[in-house]
Amino acid sequence: MSADAVAAAAVPAPSPAATRERLLAAKPPAPEPLKLPRGLGVVHVRALTARERAEWELAVTRDRKATRELLVVLTACDAAGTPLFTPEDLAALAGLDSAVVDAIFARALKLSRISQADVDELEGN
């Protein structure tokens, strides 16, 4: 095989154009399993929608003490994507082992493409 043939084979095919229809029909990624510390089992974590991210950002600016717990409420779910927590669980989540909350929070940040710099800005740091 010639060098040109090898180079041509290594180039991926171009992706189809992102159209309005394709974007609006896109399904969210499936929740990812996360093994929790302390032997608590597996929880699933999902990415935020654009609306949820905006709501989370607004909520964090109002209550900087519940940044992690708010994101856990929005993203912790079962394998089917059904939420595990409600806003009424915020106080209980604040009382959990921080390693558990931080594990879910870190995965939610990653899946939602939220950087630590984004969090620091929202918290006013």
GIGINOR-V802468 format. One line per field, one symbol per residue. ss: DSSP state (H for helix, E for strand, L for the rest). phi: phi as a letter, one per 20 degrees, with the letter a starting at -180 (. if undefined). burial: b if it has 16 or more other C-alpha atoms within 10 Angstrom, else e. A space follows every 10 residues. Layout:
BEGIN
ss=???
phi=???
burial=???
END
This chain:
BEGIN
ss=LLHHHHHHHH LLLLLLLLLH HHHHHLLLLL LEEEELHHHL LEEEELLLLH HHHHHHHHHH HHLHHHHHHH HHHHHEELLL LLELLLHHHH HHHHLLLHHH HHHHHHHHHH HLLLLHHHHH HHLLL
phi=.ffffffffe effffffedg ffffefefff gefcfefmme odddccffff ffffffffff fecfedgfff ffgfdfbefe nfgeccgfeg ffffefgfff ffffgfffgf feldeffffg ffeme
burial=eeeeeeeeee eeeeeeeeee eeeeeeeeee bbbeebeeee eebbbbbbee eebeebbebb eeeeebbbbb bbbbbbbbbe eebbbeeeeb eebeeeeeee bbbbbbbbbe beeeeeeebe ebbee
END
